């Protein structure tokens, strides 16, 4: 056992052994990780409370015991209460959770592969492309045989896939770097936003109203089928991301350092790029364009749990769910008896956050 004598001057010495310093080092190393896990647990608990609150809020007054009874034992609950909870409110709340989690994860991965704190699913034009696809389907009035109710969502999904291929094609020609992907995405974003404006200009007033309502984004379109499809897309995307978590953490240190650790950076960027496109298309195809969740949620998560993707990924999903469910509650409270499109509420939340990000400087958030 080695000992060292340290002290500020004469008359004061203190003996420290190596075995004495080991527990202190372990505690110092363990505390930050425990604190981050604690934040993750606190976020999950908050999400559970907010989710229950969203089920309670609505035009029909239901108390917490009515809602819990309908959730736990629907067969013995009041038929009217059970119908309201299971047919209307629960699908909307679960859809808000799934869409928020999808956009939160997509935003976190977008910021990771592009190295840009302002990156989000909008950056590469996927959301704008989905909006154009839906608007074009509404304008033309086309209807798919056998599945007419899925015409608009499938058109939105197909347009988002087209945007993905366009960005990837341009990036593949010039090299799959963060700068090339970002520039290609911005070009695609403006292209599909212009196409959206053209469709709206050509639409008749009653058709324009339907297009605008879809573009605002609303949970009123949610049902058990759409929840199942979007949830399956989210589960698939998470399964594809899990094997690459340590590589994504390394990528935050820069391309050169990640490559020195054996990470194939271009291949990783391509894989995550397609996962982000899948998440964004699966989220917005059914509920319309939802803004700022993919920007706000990852920053909130990063401030609490840091850059380790093992914690950042679930934290971003939970924060995205919190923002979406909170926006759903606000949309019901802003106009009693009616529901304000949730896309408007998320924009009202996201814009002040973006201003704060700009004014407080980069270091606090990135």
DRENDO-1510 file (C-alpha; in Angstrom, 1 decimal, always signed):
<recs>
REC; n; res; u; v; w
REC; 1; UNK; +0.0; +0.0; +0.0 .
REC; 2; UNK; +1.4; +3.3; -1.0 .
REC; 3; UNK; +0.9; +6.5; +1.0 .
REC; 4; UNK; +1.3; +10.1; +0.1 .
REC; 5; UNK; +1.7; +13.0; +2.5 .
REC; 6; UNK; +0.1; +16.2; +1.3 .
REC; 7; UNK; -0.4; +19.6; +3.0 .
REC; 8; UNK; -0.5; +23.3; +2.4 .
REC; 9; UNK; +2.5; +24.1; +4.5 .
REC; 10; UNK; +4.2; +23.5; +7.8 .
REC; 11; UNK; +2.3; +22.1; +10.7 .
REC; 12; UNK; -0.3; +20.4; +8.5 .
REC; 13; UNK; +0.0; +17.1; +6.8 .
REC; 14; UNK; -2.5; +14.5; +5.8 .
REC; 15; UNK; -1.9; +10.9; +4.8 .
REC; 16; UNK; -3.9; +9.4; +1.9 .
REC; 17; UNK; -3.7; +5.9; +0.8 .
REC; 18; UNK; -4.6; +4.4; -2.6 .
REC; 19; UNK; -7.3; +2.3; -1.0 .
REC; 20; UNK; -8.8; +5.5; +0.5 .
REC; 21; UNK; -9.1; +7.2; -2.9 .
REC; 22; UNK; -10.7; +4.3; -4.7 .
REC; 23; UNK; -14.1; +4.6; -3.1 .
REC; 24; UNK; -14.1; +8.3; -3.7 .
REC; 25; UNK; -13.2; +7.8; -7.3 .
REC; 26; UNK; -15.9; +5.2; -7.7 .
REC; 27; UNK; -18.5; +7.5; -6.1 .
REC; 28; UNK; -17.5; +10.4; -8.2 .
REC; 29; UNK; -17.8; +8.3; -11.4 .
REC; 30; UNK; -21.1; +6.7; -10.3 .
REC; 31; UNK; -23.0; +9.8; -9.2 .
REC; 32; UNK; -23.4; +11.5; -12.6 .
REC; 33; UNK; -24.7; +8.3; -14.2 .
REC; 34; UNK; -27.1; +7.7; -11.3 .
REC; 35; UNK; -28.3; +11.3; -11.6 .
REC; 36; UNK; -28.9; +10.9; -15.3 .
REC; 37; UNK; -30.8; +7.6; -14.7 .
REC; 38; UNK; -32.8; +9.4; -12.0 .
REC; 39; UNK; -33.7; +12.1; -14.5 .
REC; 40; UNK; -34.9; +9.4; -17.0 .
REC; 41; UNK; -37.1; +7.9; -14.3 .
REC; 42; UNK; -38.5; +11.3; -13.3 .
REC; 43; UNK; -39.3; +12.0; -17.0 .
REC; 44; UNK; -41.1; +8.7; -17.3 .
REC; 45; UNK; -43.1; +9.3; -14.2 .
REC; 46; UNK; -44.0; +12.8; -15.4 .
REC; 47; UNK; -45.1; +11.4; -18.7 .
REC; 48; UNK; -47.4; +8.9; -17.0 .
REC; 49; UNK; -49.1; +11.8; -15.0 .
REC; 50; UNK; -49.4; +14.0; -18.1 .
REC; 51; UNK; -50.9; +11.1; -20.1 .
REC; 52; UNK; -53.6; +10.5; -17.4 .
REC; 53; UNK; -54.3; +14.2; -17.4 .
REC; 54; UNK; -54.8; +14.2; -21.2 .
REC; 55; UNK; -57.4; +11.4; -20.8 .
REC; 56; UNK; -59.3; +13.5; -18.2 .
REC; 57; UNK; -59.4; +16.7; -20.3 .
REC; 58; UNK; -62.2; +17.0; -22.9 .
REC; 59; UNK; -65.6; +18.4; -23.6 .
REC; 60; UNK; -67.3; +15.7; -21.5 .
REC; 61; UNK; -66.3; +16.0; -17.8 .
REC; 62; UNK; -64.8; +12.7; -16.4 .
REC; 63; UNK; -63.2; +12.4; -13.0 .
REC; 64; UNK; -60.1; +10.4; -12.4 .
REC; 65; UNK; -62.0; +7.4; -10.9 .
REC; 66; UNK; -64.2; +7.2; -14.0 .
REC; 67; UNK; -61.2; +7.1; -16.3 .
REC; 68; UNK; -59.2; +4.6; -14.2 .
REC; 69; UNK; -62.3; +2.4; -13.9 .
REC; 70; UNK; -62.8; +2.4; -17.7 .
REC; 71; UNK; -59.1; +1.6; -18.3 .
REC; 72; UNK; -58.8; -1.1; -15.7 .
REC; 73; UNK; -62.2; -2.8; -15.9 .
REC; 74; UNK; -64.1; -1.5; -19.0 .
REC; 75; UNK; -66.7; -4.3; -18.8 .
REC; 76; UNK; -67.9; -3.0; -15.4 .
REC; 77; UNK; -67.6; +0.7; -16.1 .
REC; 78; UNK; -70.4; +3.0; -17.3 .
REC; 79; UNK; -70.9; +2.3; -21.0 .
REC; 80; UNK; -70.8; +6.0; -22.0 .
REC; 81; UNK; -67.6; +6.6; -20.1 .
REC; 82; UNK; -66.0; +3.4; -21.5 .
REC; 83; UNK; -66.9; +4.5; -25.1 .
REC; 84; UNK; -65.5; +8.0; -24.6 .
REC; 85; UNK; -62.3; +6.7; -23.1 .
REC; 86; UNK; -61.6; +3.8; -25.4 .
REC; 87; UNK; -63.0; +5.0; -28.7 .
REC; 88; UNK; -62.1; +8.7; -28.6 .
REC; 89; UNK; -59.6; +9.8; -25.9 .
REC; 90; UNK; -57.3; +6.9; -25.6 .
REC; 91; UNK; -56.4; +6.6; -29.3 .
REC; 92; UNK; -55.8; +10.3; -29.5 .
REC; 93; UNK; -53.5; +10.2; -26.4 .
REC; 94; UNK; -51.6; +7.2; -27.5 .
REC; 95; UNK; -51.2; +8.7; -31.0 .
REC; 96; UNK; -49.8; +11.8; -29.4 .
REC; 97; UNK; -47.3; +9.7; -27.4 .
REC; 98; UNK; -46.2; +7.7; -30.5 .
REC; 99; UNK; -45.9; +10.8; -32.7 .
REC; 100; UNK; -44.0; +12.7; -30.1 .
REC; 101; UNK; -41.6; +9.8; -29.4 .
REC; 102; UNK; -41.0; +9.3; -33.1 .
REC; 103; UNK; -40.3; +13.0; -33.8 .
REC; 104; UNK; -38.1; +13.2; -30.6 .
REC; 105; UNK; -36.0; +10.3; -31.6 .
REC; 106; UNK; -35.8; +11.5; -35.2 .
REC; 107; UNK; -34.7; +14.9; -34.1 .
REC; 108; UNK; -32.0; +13.6; -31.8 .
REC; 109; UNK; -30.5; +11.4; -34.5 .
REC; 110; UNK; -30.8; +14.2; -37.1 .
REC; 111; UNK; -28.8; +16.5; -34.8 .
REC; 112; UNK; -26.2; +13.7; -34.2 .
REC; 113; UNK; -25.5; +12.8; -37.8 .
REC; 114; UNK; -25.5; +16.4; -39.0 .
REC; 115; UNK; -23.7; +17.9; -36.0 .
REC; 116; UNK; -26.2; +20.8; -36.0 .
REC; 117; UNK; -28.2; +21.9; -32.9 .
REC; 118; UNK; -30.9; +23.3; -35.1 .
REC; 119; UNK; -31.5; +20.1; -37.1 .
REC; 120; UNK; -34.9; +18.4; -37.0 .
REC; 121; UNK; -37.1; +16.2; -39.2 .
REC; 122; UNK; -37.9; +19.4; -41.1 .
REC; 123; UNK; -34.3; +20.0; -42.0 .
REC; 124; UNK; -34.2; +17.4; -44.8 .
REC; 125; UNK; -37.7; +18.3; -46.1 .
REC; 126; UNK; -39.5; +15.1; -45.1 .
REC; 127; UNK; -42.3; +16.8; -43.3 .
REC; 128; UNK; -42.8; +19.3; -46.1 .
REC; 129; UNK; -42.9; +16.4; -48.6 .
REC; 130; UNK; -45.5; +14.5; -46.6 .
REC; 131; UNK; -47.6; +17.7; -46.5 .
REC; 132; UNK; -47.3; +18.0; -50.3 .
REC; 133; UNK; -48.3; +14.4; -50.9 .
REC; 134; UNK; -51.4; +14.7; -48.6 .
REC; 135; UNK; -52.4; +18.1; -50.2 .
REC; 136; UNK; -52.0; +16.7; -53.7 .
REC; 137; UNK; -54.2; +13.7; -52.8 .
REC; 138; UNK; -56.9; +15.9; -51.3 .
REC; 139; UNK; -56.8; +18.3; -54.3 .
REC; 140; UNK; -57.1; +15.6; -57.0 .
REC; 141; UNK; -59.7; +13.6; -55.0 .
REC; 142; UNK; -58.2; +10.3; -55.9 .
REC; 143; UNK; -59.3; +7.3; -53.9 .
REC; 144; UNK; -57.5; +3.9; -53.7 .
REC; 145; UNK; -59.7; +0.9; -54.3 .
REC; 146; UNK; -60.5; -1.2; -51.2 .
REC; 147; UNK; -58.7; +1.2; -48.8 .
REC; 148; UNK; -60.1; +4.7; -49.7 .
REC; 149; UNK; -59.6; +5.9; -46.1 .
REC; 150; UNK; -55.8; +5.4; -46.4 .
REC; 151; UNK; -55.4; +7.4; -49.6 .
REC; 152; UNK; -54.1; +10.6; -48.0 .
REC; 153; UNK; -51.8; +8.9; -45.4 .
REC; 154; UNK; -50.3; +6.7; -48.1 .
REC; 155; UNK; -49.8; +9.7; -50.4 .
REC; 156; UNK; -48.0; +11.5; -47.6 .
REC; 157; UNK; -45.8; +8.5; -46.9 .
REC; 158; UNK; -44.9; +8.1; -50.5 .
REC; 159; UNK; -44.0; +11.8; -50.9 .
REC; 160; UNK; -41.8; +11.6; -47.8 .
REC; 161; UNK; -40.1; +8.5; -49.3 .
REC; 162; UNK; -39.5; +10.5; -52.5 .
REC; 163; UNK; -37.9; +13.3; -50.5 .
REC; 164; UNK; -35.7; +10.7; -48.8 .
REC; 165; UNK; -34.5; +9.4; -52.2 .
REC; 166; UNK; -33.8; +12.9; -53.5 .
REC; 167; UNK; -31.7; +13.9; -50.6 .
REC; 168; UNK; -29.8; +10.6; -50.6 .
REC; 169; UNK; -29.3; +10.8; -54.3 .
REC; 170; UNK; -27.7; +14.2; -54.1 .
REC; 171; UNK; -25.6; +13.2; -51.1 .
REC; 172; UNK; -24.5; +10.1; -52.8 .
REC; 173; UNK; -23.2; +12.0; -55.8 .
REC; 174; UNK; -21.2; +14.5; -53.7 .
REC; 175; UNK; -20.3; +12.4; -50.7 .
REC; 176; UNK; -22.4; +11.5; -47.6 .
REC; 177; UNK; -21.1; +14.3; -45.4 .
REC; 178; UNK; -23.1; +16.3; -42.9 .
REC; 179; UNK; -22.7; +19.5; -45.0 .
REC; 180; UNK; -23.9; +17.9; -48.2 .
REC; 181; UNK; -26.9; +16.3; -46.6 .
REC; 182; UNK; -27.9; +19.5; -44.9 .
REC; 183; UNK; -27.7; +21.5; -48.1 .
REC; 184; UNK; -29.6; +18.9; -50.1 .
REC; 185; UNK; -32.2; +18.7; -47.3 .
REC; 186; UNK; -32.7; +22.5; -47.3 .
REC; 187; UNK; -33.1; +22.5; -51.1 .
REC; 188; UNK; -35.7; +19.7; -50.9 .
REC; 189; UNK; -37.5; +21.5; -48.1 .
REC; 190; UNK; -38.0; +24.7; -50.2 .
REC; 191; UNK; -39.0; +22.6; -53.2 .
REC; 192; UNK; -41.8; +20.8; -51.4 .
REC; 193; UNK; -42.9; +23.9; -49.6 .
REC; 194; UNK; -43.3; +25.7; -52.9 .
REC; 195; UNK; -45.2; +22.7; -54.3 .
REC; 196; UNK; -47.5; +22.9; -51.2 .
REC; 197; UNK; -48.2; +26.6; -51.9 .
REC; 198; UNK; -48.9; +25.8; -55.6 .
REC; 199; UNK; -51.4; +23.1; -54.6 .
REC; 200; UNK; -53.2; +25.5; -52.2 .
REC; 201; UNK; -53.3; +28.2; -54.8 .
REC; 202; UNK; -55.0; +25.8; -57.2 .
REC; 203; UNK; -57.5; +24.4; -54.7 .
REC; 204; UNK; -61.2; +25.5; -54.4 .
REC; 205; UNK; -62.1; +27.2; -51.1 .
REC; 206; UNK; -63.7; +24.1; -49.6 .
REC; 207; UNK; -60.8; +21.9; -50.6 .
REC; 208; UNK; -58.3; +24.5; -49.4 .
REC; 209; UNK; -59.9; +24.4; -46.0 .
REC; 210; UNK; -59.4; +20.6; -45.8 .
REC; 211; UNK; -55.8; +20.9; -47.0 .
REC; 212; UNK; -55.0; +23.6; -44.4 .
REC; 213; UNK; -56.6; +21.6; -41.6 .
REC; 214; UNK; -54.5; +18.6; -42.5 .
REC; 215; UNK; -51.3; +20.7; -42.7 .
REC; 216; UNK; -52.0; +22.1; -39.2 .
REC; 217; UNK; -51.8; +18.7; -37.6 .
REC; 218; UNK; -54.4; +17.2; -35.4 .
REC; 219; UNK; -54.9; +14.2; -33.2 .
REC; 220; UNK; -58.6; +14.0; -34.2 .
REC; 221; UNK; -57.5; +11.8; -37.1 .
REC; 222; UNK; -56.3; +9.1; -34.7 .
REC; 223; UNK; -57.9; +5.7; -34.3 .
REC; 224; UNK; -56.7; +2.3; -33.2 .
REC; 225; UNK; -55.4; +1.3; -36.7 .
REC; 226; UNK; -53.3; +4.4; -37.1 .
REC; 227; UNK; -51.9; +4.1; -33.6 .
REC; 228; UNK; -50.9; +0.5; -34.4 .
REC; 229; UNK; -49.2; +1.4; -37.7 .
REC; 230; UNK; -47.3; +4.4; -36.3 .
REC; 231; UNK; -46.4; +2.4; -33.2 .
REC; 232; UNK; -45.0; -0.5; -35.3 .
REC; 233; UNK; -42.9; +2.0; -37.3 .
REC; 234; UNK; -41.5; +3.4; -34.1 .
REC; 235; UNK; -40.7; +0.0; -32.7 .
REC; 236; UNK; -39.0; -1.0; -36.0 .
REC; 237; UNK; -36.9; +2.2; -36.0 .
REC; 238; UNK; -35.8; +1.7; -32.4 .
REC; 239; UNK; -34.8; -1.8; -33.2 .
REC; 240; UNK; -32.7; -0.6; -36.1 .
REC; 241; UNK; -31.0; +2.1; -34.0 .
REC; 242; UNK; -30.1; +0.1; -30.9 .
REC; 243; UNK; -27.1; -1.7; -32.4 .
REC; 244; UNK; -25.5; +1.6; -33.3 .
REC; 245; UNK; -25.9; +3.5; -30.1 .
REC; 246; UNK; -22.2; +3.5; -29.2 .
REC; 247; UNK; -21.3; +4.5; -32.7 .
REC; 248; UNK; -23.7; +7.4; -32.6 .
REC; 249; UNK; -22.2; +8.5; -29.2 .
REC; 250; UNK; -18.7; +8.3; -30.8 .
REC; 251; UNK; -19.9; +10.4; -33.8 .
REC; 252; UNK; -20.7; +13.3; -31.5 .
REC; 253; UNK; -16.9; +13.6; -31.0 .
REC; 254; UNK; -16.5; +14.3; -34.7 .
REC; 255; UNK; -16.1; +12.3; -37.8 .
REC; 256; UNK; -12.3; +11.9; -37.5 .
REC; 257; UNK; -12.5; +10.5; -33.9 .
REC; 258; UNK; -15.4; +8.2; -34.7 .
REC; 259; UNK; -13.4; +6.9; -37.7 .
REC; 260; UNK; -10.4; +6.3; -35.5 .
REC; 261; UNK; -12.5; +4.1; -33.2 .
REC; 262; UNK; -13.5; +1.9; -36.2 .
REC; 263; UNK; -16.8; +3.6; -37.1 .
REC; 264; UNK; -17.7; +3.6; -40.8 .
REC; 265; UNK; -19.1; +7.1; -40.7 .
REC; 266; UNK; -20.7; +7.4; -44.2 .
REC; 267; UNK; -22.4; +4.0; -43.7 .
REC; 268; UNK; -23.7; +5.0; -40.3 .
REC; 269; UNK; -24.9; +8.3; -41.6 .
REC; 270; UNK; -26.8; +6.5; -44.4 .
REC; 271; UNK; -28.5; +4.0; -42.1 .
REC; 272; UNK; -29.6; +6.7; -39.6 .
REC; 273; UNK; -30.7; +8.9; -42.4 .
REC; 274; UNK; -33.2; +6.2; -43.6 .
REC; 275; UNK; -34.4; +5.5; -40.1 .
REC; 276; UNK; -35.1; +9.3; -39.6 .
REC; 277; UNK; -37.0; +9.3; -42.8 .
REC; 278; UNK; -39.1; +6.3; -41.7 .
REC; 279; UNK; -39.8; +7.8; -38.3 .
REC; 280; UNK; -40.9; +11.1; -39.8 .
REC; 281; UNK; -43.1; +9.6; -42.4 .
REC; 282; UNK; -44.7; +7.2; -40.0 .
REC; 283; UNK; -45.4; +10.1; -37.6 .
REC; 284; UNK; -46.8; +12.8; -39.8 .
REC; 285; UNK; -48.6; +10.7; -42.5 .
REC; 286; UNK; -51.6; +10.1; -40.2 .
REC; 287; UNK; -51.9; +13.2; -38.1 .
REC; 288; UNK; -50.5; +16.0; -40.4 .
REC; 289; UNK; -47.5; +18.3; -40.1 .
REC; 290; UNK; -46.3; +18.7; -36.5 .
REC; 291; UNK; -43.6; +21.3; -36.0 .
REC; 292; UNK; -40.8; +21.9; -33.5 .
REC; 293; UNK; -41.2; +18.7; -31.5 .
REC; 294; UNK; -38.1; +17.2; -33.2 .
REC; 295; UNK; -36.2; +20.3; -32.3 .
REC; 296; UNK; -37.3; +20.9; -28.7 .
REC; 297; UNK; -37.4; +17.3; -27.4 .
REC; 298; UNK; -33.8; +16.3; -28.1 .
REC; 299; UNK; -32.4; +19.5; -26.5 .
REC; 300; UNK; -34.5; +19.0; -23.4 .
REC; 301; UNK; -33.2; +15.4; -23.2 .
REC; 302; UNK; -29.6; +16.4; -23.8 .
REC; 303; UNK; -29.7; +19.0; -21.0 .
REC; 304; UNK; -30.8; +16.3; -18.5 .
REC; 305; UNK; -29.0; +13.1; -19.5 .
REC; 306; UNK; -26.1; +14.2; -21.7 .
REC; 307; UNK; -24.8; +12.8; -24.9 .
REC; 308; UNK; -24.7; +9.1; -24.1 .
REC; 309; UNK; -27.1; +7.6; -26.7 .
REC; 310; UNK; -28.1; +4.8; -24.3 .
REC; 311; UNK; -29.9; +7.5; -22.2 .
REC; 312; UNK; -30.4; +10.2; -24.9 .
REC; 313; UNK; -32.5; +7.9; -27.1 .
REC; 314; UNK; -35.1; +7.0; -24.5 .
REC; 315; UNK; -35.0; +10.5; -23.0 .
REC; 316; UNK; -35.7; +12.1; -26.4 .
REC; 317; UNK; -38.6; +9.7; -26.9 .
REC; 318; UNK; -40.1; +10.6; -23.5 .
REC; 319; UNK; -39.5; +14.3; -24.0 .
REC; 320; UNK; -41.2; +14.2; -27.4 .
REC; 321; UNK; -44.1; +12.4; -25.8 .
REC; 322; UNK; -44.3; +15.0; -23.1 .
REC; 323; UNK; -44.3; +17.9; -25.5 .
REC; 324; UNK; -47.0; +16.3; -27.7 .
REC; 325; UNK; -49.3; +15.2; -24.9 .
REC; 326; UNK; -48.8; +18.6; -23.2 .
REC; 327; UNK; -49.7; +20.3; -26.5 .
REC; 328; UNK; -52.8; +18.0; -26.7 .
REC; 329; UNK; -53.9; +19.1; -23.3 .
REC; 330; UNK; -53.3; +22.8; -24.2 .
REC; 331; UNK; -55.2; +22.4; -27.5 .
REC; 332; UNK; -58.3; +21.3; -25.5 .
REC; 333; UNK; -58.1; +24.0; -22.9 .
REC; 334; UNK; -57.5; +26.9; -25.3 .
REC; 335; UNK; -61.0; +26.5; -26.8 .
REC; 336; UNK; -63.4; +24.6; -24.5 .
REC; 337; UNK; -65.9; +22.6; -26.6 .
REC; 338; UNK; -63.5; +22.5; -29.6 .
REC; 339; UNK; -60.0; +21.3; -30.2 .
REC; 340; UNK; -57.3; +23.6; -31.6 .
REC; 341; UNK; -55.0; +21.8; -34.1 .
REC; 342; UNK; -52.1; +20.5; -32.1 .
REC; 343; UNK; -49.6; +21.6; -34.7 .
REC; 344; UNK; -50.4; +25.2; -33.9 .
REC; 345; UNK; -49.8; +24.6; -30.2 .
REC; 346; UNK; -46.4; +22.9; -30.8 .
REC; 347; UNK; -45.3; +25.9; -32.9 .
REC; 348; UNK; -46.3; +28.2; -30.1 .
REC; 349; UNK; -44.2; +26.1; -27.7 .
REC; 350; UNK; -41.3; +25.7; -30.1 .
REC; 351; UNK; -40.8; +29.3; -31.2 .
REC; 352; UNK; -40.0; +30.7; -27.7 .
REC; 353; UNK; -37.7; +27.8; -27.1 .
REC; 354; UNK; -35.9; +28.5; -30.4 .
REC; 355; UNK; -35.5; +32.1; -29.4 .
REC; 356; UNK; -34.1; +31.0; -26.1 .
REC; 357; UNK; -31.6; +28.7; -27.9 .
REC; 358; UNK; -30.4; +31.6; -30.0 .
REC; 359; UNK; -30.2; +34.2; -27.2 .
REC; 360; UNK; -28.6; +32.1; -24.5 .
REC; 361; UNK; -25.9; +30.8; -26.7 .
REC; 362; UNK; -24.8; +27.4; -27.9 .
REC; 363; UNK; -23.0; +26.0; -24.9 .
REC; 364; UNK; -26.0; +25.7; -22.7 .
REC; 365; UNK; -27.9; +23.4; -25.1 .
REC; 366; UNK; -25.2; +21.8; -27.2 .
</recs>
